């Protein structure tokens, strides 16, 4: 059976063995290159056995769905729309970051650091494109011309990134979650290091900037809230390793090793009802706040859409012929992009998906 990775392909936050992820019985944190080139040191966790998952009542489309756009790539790991919804940045199997037009699929630029790269991240409303590689270093590109601005040498491999906003542009910071469990701050203007703090025992698997501070997730099974000085405000025991991403201005979306998805309010430490999935292994999620939709990508190439309020699956469709390692909504929730190891990424009109039920 061909093995996959959770972090080489999925935000590259430490490389999970997908076969281990399926059977819930072996150790997490195995780092793979390609099919299985070599093992690298990293945090090791035992994934707990998942309870049997009941059907959630989702419906199949009435007829086969066709994407708005399909683009051939060399295997897509992670994708991200820019703030104007006109560009898609994709990390691909050949170690490059490629930028495509979301209107017609044209390749606009290839950014090649010569090393394995993490998920690309647009920052400051698309003004910058940040890319971390395995040197380890962080590259910042101009979001319009894609010219390199600067490169930062990191003390450990980057596993998550977030922009710390400020009313003054020169005070904006890039917060970088690291493989060694630290969070480091760098000036967005020139890349100068500001400081760092130890956030977790294991690597930082997710990092979200909120109005009140930073939220971090980790393989150590906890979520933590920090002020921008690195002082711990509160810590929540999640019991299992998790990955977090921004949901809206108040909440984060938590995907954990039990293949459940939860909306979590870090200020109130309150959780939504977990969204149950079926037997497929969950590889990535995305949230569209304006439609209150959660999209979940699986190892079998299917995408499930959930009503986040009701906690109910409303649609499941076959998007790709192989596992889906990345997906993202546009900010206006009009489009959904999915990227797969089948050598394509596809853009779907969300309204068409909802009408197909």
C-alpha positions as CSV (number, residue, x, y, z in Angstrom):
1,X,0.0,0.0,0.0
2,X,1.4,3.4,-0.9
3,X,2.1,5.4,2.2
4,X,1.4,9.1,2.6
5,X,2.4,11.9,5.0
6,X,0.4,14.2,7.1
7,X,3.0,16.9,7.2
8,X,5.0,16.7,4.1
9,X,1.7,17.1,2.3
10,X,-0.5,18.6,4.8
11,X,1.0,21.8,6.1
12,X,4.1,19.8,6.6
13,X,3.9,19.8,10.3
14,X,6.0,16.8,11.0
15,X,5.1,14.0,8.6
16,X,2.5,11.5,9.6
17,X,2.5,7.9,8.3
18,X,-0.9,7.8,6.7
19,X,-1.1,4.0,7.1
20,X,-0.5,4.4,10.8
21,X,-3.1,7.2,10.8
22,X,-5.7,4.8,9.3
23,X,-5.3,2.0,11.8
24,X,-4.8,4.1,14.9
25,X,-2.3,1.8,16.3
26,X,1.2,3.0,15.5
27,X,3.3,6.0,16.4
28,X,2.8,9.5,14.9
29,X,5.6,11.8,13.9
30,X,7.3,9.5,11.3
31,X,8.9,11.7,8.7
32,X,8.8,10.5,5.2
33,X,10.3,11.8,1.9
34,X,8.2,10.7,-1.1
35,X,7.3,7.0,-0.9
36,X,9.6,6.2,2.0
37,X,13.1,7.6,1.7
38,X,14.3,8.1,5.2
39,X,13.2,8.5,8.8
40,X,13.9,11.8,10.6
41,X,13.7,12.5,14.3
42,X,10.6,14.0,15.6
43,X,8.0,13.9,18.3
44,X,6.4,10.5,18.8
45,X,2.8,10.0,20.0
46,X,0.5,7.0,20.2
47,X,-2.8,7.7,18.6
48,X,-5.7,6.6,20.7
49,X,-8.2,4.1,19.2
50,X,-11.1,5.9,17.6
51,X,-14.7,5.0,18.6
52,X,-16.9,3.6,15.9
53,X,-18.4,6.4,13.9
54,X,-22.0,6.5,13.1
55,X,-23.4,7.8,9.8
56,X,-24.1,11.5,10.0
57,X,-26.9,11.7,7.4
58,X,-25.0,13.3,4.6
59,X,-26.4,13.0,1.1
60,X,-24.7,12.1,-2.2
61,X,-25.1,14.5,-5.1
62,X,-28.0,13.8,-7.4
63,X,-25.6,13.6,-10.3
64,X,-21.8,13.5,-10.8
65,X,-20.3,16.9,-10.0
66,X,-18.0,18.8,-12.3
67,X,-15.5,21.3,-11.0
68,X,-15.4,24.9,-12.3
69,X,-11.7,24.4,-13.0
70,X,-9.3,21.5,-13.1
71,X,-5.5,22.0,-13.3
72,X,-2.8,19.4,-13.7
73,X,0.1,19.5,-11.2
74,X,2.9,17.2,-10.0
75,X,0.9,16.2,-6.9
76,X,-0.5,18.9,-4.7
77,X,0.0,18.9,-0.9
78,X,-1.4,22.2,0.3
79,X,-3.3,25.1,-1.3
80,X,-4.2,28.6,-0.3
81,X,-6.4,31.3,-2.0
82,X,-5.1,34.9,-1.8
83,X,-7.3,37.6,-0.2
84,X,-8.7,38.7,-3.6
85,X,-9.6,35.1,-4.5
86,X,-7.8,35.5,-7.8
87,X,-4.7,33.4,-7.0
88,X,-4.0,29.9,-5.7
89,X,-0.6,29.1,-4.2
90,X,0.1,25.3,-4.1
91,X,3.0,23.3,-2.7
92,X,3.8,20.4,-5.0
93,X,5.6,17.1,-4.9
94,X,8.7,18.5,-6.8
95,X,9.5,20.8,-3.9
96,X,8.2,24.0,-5.5
97,X,5.5,26.5,-4.7
98,X,3.4,27.3,-7.8
99,X,1.0,30.2,-8.1
100,X,-1.9,29.8,-10.5
101,X,-4.8,32.0,-11.6
102,X,-8.0,30.9,-10.0
103,X,-9.9,32.3,-13.0
104,X,-8.4,30.1,-15.8
105,X,-5.7,27.9,-14.1
106,X,-2.7,29.6,-15.8
107,X,0.6,29.0,-14.1
108,X,1.9,32.5,-13.1
109,X,5.0,31.7,-11.2
110,X,7.1,28.9,-9.8
111,X,9.0,29.5,-6.5
112,X,11.7,26.9,-5.9
113,X,13.9,27.0,-2.8
114,X,15.5,23.7,-3.8
115,X,14.3,22.0,-0.6
116,X,11.1,20.5,0.7
117,X,8.6,23.3,1.5
118,X,5.8,23.7,4.0
119,X,2.3,25.1,3.1
120,X,2.4,28.5,1.5
121,X,0.6,31.2,3.4
122,X,-0.7,34.6,2.2
123,X,-0.3,37.4,4.7
124,X,-1.4,41.0,5.1
125,X,-4.4,40.7,2.7
126,X,-2.3,39.1,0.0
127,X,0.6,41.6,0.2
128,X,3.1,38.9,1.1
129,X,3.4,35.2,0.4
130,X,5.3,33.3,3.1
131,X,7.0,29.9,2.4
132,X,9.0,27.8,4.9
133,X,11.4,25.1,3.8
134,X,13.5,22.4,5.5
135,X,16.8,24.2,5.6
136,X,15.1,25.4,7.9
137,X,14.3,28.9,6.7
138,X,11.4,31.2,6.0
139,X,11.1,33.0,2.7
140,X,8.9,36.1,2.2
141,X,7.8,37.1,-1.3
142,X,6.1,40.1,-2.7
143,X,2.4,39.0,-3.1
144,X,2.1,40.9,-6.4
145,X,5.4,40.4,-8.2
146,X,6.5,37.2,-6.3
147,X,10.0,38.7,-6.1
148,X,11.9,37.5,-3.0
149,X,12.0,40.1,-0.2
150,X,14.2,38.2,2.4
151,X,15.0,34.9,3.9
152,X,15.1,34.1,7.6
153,X,17.3,31.3,9.0
154,X,15.2,29.5,11.6
155,X,16.4,27.6,14.7
156,X,14.1,24.7,13.9
157,X,11.8,23.7,11.1
158,X,8.7,25.8,10.8
159,X,5.4,23.9,11.3
160,X,2.9,26.8,11.4
161,X,2.8,30.5,10.7
162,X,0.5,33.4,11.5
163,X,0.6,37.2,11.0
164,X,0.4,39.3,14.2
165,X,-1.5,42.4,13.1
166,X,-0.7,45.9,14.4
167,X,-2.2,49.4,13.7
168,X,1.3,50.3,12.5
169,X,2.5,48.4,9.4
170,X,6.2,48.5,10.6
171,X,5.2,46.8,13.8
172,X,3.6,43.7,12.1
173,X,5.2,40.4,13.1
174,X,5.3,36.9,11.7
175,X,4.8,34.3,14.4
176,X,6.4,31.0,13.5
177,X,5.5,27.7,15.2
178,X,8.6,25.4,15.3
179,X,9.3,21.7,15.3
180,X,11.0,22.0,18.7
181,X,7.8,23.3,20.4
182,X,8.8,27.0,20.4
183,X,7.1,30.0,18.9
184,X,9.4,32.7,17.4
185,X,8.6,36.3,16.3
186,X,10.1,38.1,13.4
187,X,9.5,41.6,12.0
188,X,7.5,41.5,8.8
189,X,9.3,44.4,7.3
190,X,12.9,43.2,7.5
191,X,12.8,39.7,9.1
192,X,14.6,40.8,12.3
193,X,14.0,38.4,15.2
194,X,12.0,39.8,18.1
195,X,11.9,36.9,20.5
196,X,10.7,33.4,21.2
197,X,9.1,31.2,23.9
198,X,8.6,27.5,24.6
199,X,4.9,26.8,23.9
200,X,4.7,22.9,24.0
201,X,6.7,19.8,24.7
202,X,6.1,18.6,21.2
203,X,6.0,20.5,18.0
204,X,3.5,23.3,17.3
205,X,1.0,21.9,14.9
206,X,-1.1,25.0,14.5
207,X,-0.9,28.7,15.2
208,X,-3.7,31.3,15.1
209,X,-3.4,35.0,15.9
210,X,-6.5,36.5,17.6
211,X,-7.2,40.0,18.9
212,X,-6.1,38.9,22.3
213,X,-3.1,36.8,21.6
214,X,-2.0,33.6,20.0
215,X,-3.6,30.1,20.1
216,X,-1.3,27.1,19.6
217,X,-2.1,23.4,19.1
218,X,0.3,20.6,19.4
219,X,1.0,16.8,19.3
220,X,1.3,17.0,23.1
221,X,-2.6,16.9,23.2
222,X,-3.1,20.5,24.4
223,X,-4.3,23.9,23.1
224,X,-2.8,27.0,24.7
225,X,-3.6,30.7,24.6
226,X,-0.8,33.2,25.0
227,X,-0.4,37.0,25.0
228,X,2.0,38.5,22.5
229,X,4.8,38.5,25.1
230,X,4.7,34.7,25.4
231,X,2.9,34.6,28.7
232,X,0.5,31.7,29.1
233,X,-3.1,32.8,29.6
234,X,-4.8,29.4,29.6
235,X,-4.2,25.8,28.5
236,X,-6.9,23.2,27.5
237,X,-6.2,19.5,27.6
238,X,-7.5,18.1,24.3
239,X,-6.5,14.5,25.2
240,X,-5.1,13.8,21.7
241,X,-2.8,15.5,19.3
242,X,-4.5,18.2,17.2
243,X,-4.1,20.7,14.3
244,X,-5.7,24.1,14.5
245,X,-6.6,26.8,12.0
246,X,-8.4,30.0,12.1
247,X,-12.2,29.7,11.8
248,X,-13.5,33.3,12.4
249,X,-12.6,36.2,14.6
250,X,-13.5,34.3,17.8
251,X,-13.0,30.6,17.1
252,X,-10.5,28.1,15.8
253,X,-11.2,25.0,13.9
254,X,-9.6,21.9,15.6
255,X,-8.9,18.7,13.8
256,X,-7.5,15.9,16.0
257,X,-6.2,12.3,15.8
258,X,-9.7,10.9,16.5
259,X,-10.7,12.3,13.0
260,X,-13.2,14.7,14.6
261,X,-13.6,18.4,13.9
262,X,-14.6,20.9,16.5
263,X,-15.1,24.7,16.6
264,X,-13.4,26.0,19.8
265,X,-13.6,29.4,21.4
266,X,-10.3,29.9,23.2
267,X,-11.5,32.9,25.2
268,X,-14.3,30.9,26.8
269,X,-12.7,27.5,26.5
270,X,-16.0,26.3,24.9
271,X,-16.3,23.6,22.3
272,X,-19.0,23.0,19.7
273,X,-20.5,19.6,19.2
274,X,-17.8,17.5,17.3
275,X,-18.6,16.8,13.7
276,X,-18.6,13.0,13.2
277,X,-17.0,11.5,10.1
278,X,-17.3,8.1,8.7
279,X,-14.6,5.5,8.1
280,X,-12.3,7.6,6.0
281,X,-9.1,9.1,7.4
282,X,-9.4,12.9,7.7
283,X,-6.5,14.8,6.1
284,X,-7.5,18.4,6.0
285,X,-10.3,20.8,6.8
286,X,-11.4,24.3,5.9
287,X,-14.1,26.6,7.3
288,X,-16.3,29.2,5.5
289,X,-17.8,31.5,8.3
290,X,-20.2,33.3,5.9
291,X,-21.9,30.0,5.0
292,X,-21.2,28.3,8.3
293,X,-19.7,25.4,6.4
294,X,-16.9,23.0,7.2
295,X,-15.2,21.1,4.4
296,X,-13.3,17.9,5.2
297,X,-10.9,16.1,2.9
298,X,-10.3,12.4,3.2
299,X,-7.8,9.7,2.2
300,X,-10.3,8.2,-0.3
301,X,-10.6,11.4,-2.4
302,X,-14.0,12.4,-1.0
303,X,-15.0,15.8,0.4
304,X,-17.7,16.2,3.1
305,X,-19.5,19.4,3.7
306,X,-20.9,20.0,7.2
307,X,-23.4,22.5,8.6
308,X,-21.2,23.7,11.5
309,X,-24.2,24.8,13.6
310,X,-26.2,21.6,13.4
311,X,-23.1,19.4,13.3
312,X,-24.6,17.5,10.4
313,X,-23.0,16.3,7.2
314,X,-25.0,17.7,4.3
315,X,-23.1,16.5,1.3
316,X,-20.4,14.0,0.4
317,X,-18.9,13.8,-3.1
318,X,-16.0,12.1,-4.9
319,X,-13.7,15.0,-5.7
320,X,-10.5,13.1,-6.7
321,X,-9.3,9.6,-7.5
322,X,-6.7,9.7,-4.8
323,X,-6.3,11.2,-1.3
324,X,-6.9,14.9,-0.9
325,X,-4.1,16.6,1.0
326,X,-5.3,20.2,0.9
327,X,-8.3,22.3,0.5
328,X,-9.3,25.9,1.1
329,X,-12.3,28.3,0.8
330,X,-12.1,31.7,-0.7
331,X,-12.9,34.5,1.8
332,X,-16.3,35.0,0.3
333,X,-17.0,31.3,0.4
334,X,-17.9,31.3,-3.3
335,X,-15.2,28.8,-4.3
336,X,-13.6,25.7,-2.8
337,X,-10.2,24.4,-4.0
338,X,-9.1,20.8,-3.5
339,X,-5.6,19.3,-4.2
340,X,-4.8,15.7,-4.5
341,X,-2.0,13.1,-5.1
342,X,-3.9,12.2,-8.3
343,X,-1.9,15.1,-10.0
344,X,-4.6,17.7,-10.1
345,X,-6.2,20.5,-8.1
346,X,-9.8,21.4,-8.7
347,X,-11.9,24.5,-8.0
348,X,-15.6,24.0,-7.2
349,X,-18.4,26.6,-7.0
350,X,-19.9,26.2,-3.6
351,X,-23.3,27.3,-4.7
352,X,-23.3,24.4,-7.3
353,X,-22.3,22.0,-4.6
354,X,-25.1,23.0,-2.3
355,X,-27.7,22.9,-5.1
356,X,-26.6,19.3,-6.0
357,X,-28.0,17.8,-2.9
